[in-house]
């Protein structure tokens, strides 16, 4: 199970993890379709 999770909206930083399995920090973003 996750000990904490933080996600601020549709775009931006997402952080989750725990002390045993480690932590993940990612950055979510959207791209407009060129068509």
Long-range contacts (C-beta under 8 A, 24 or more apart in sequence): none
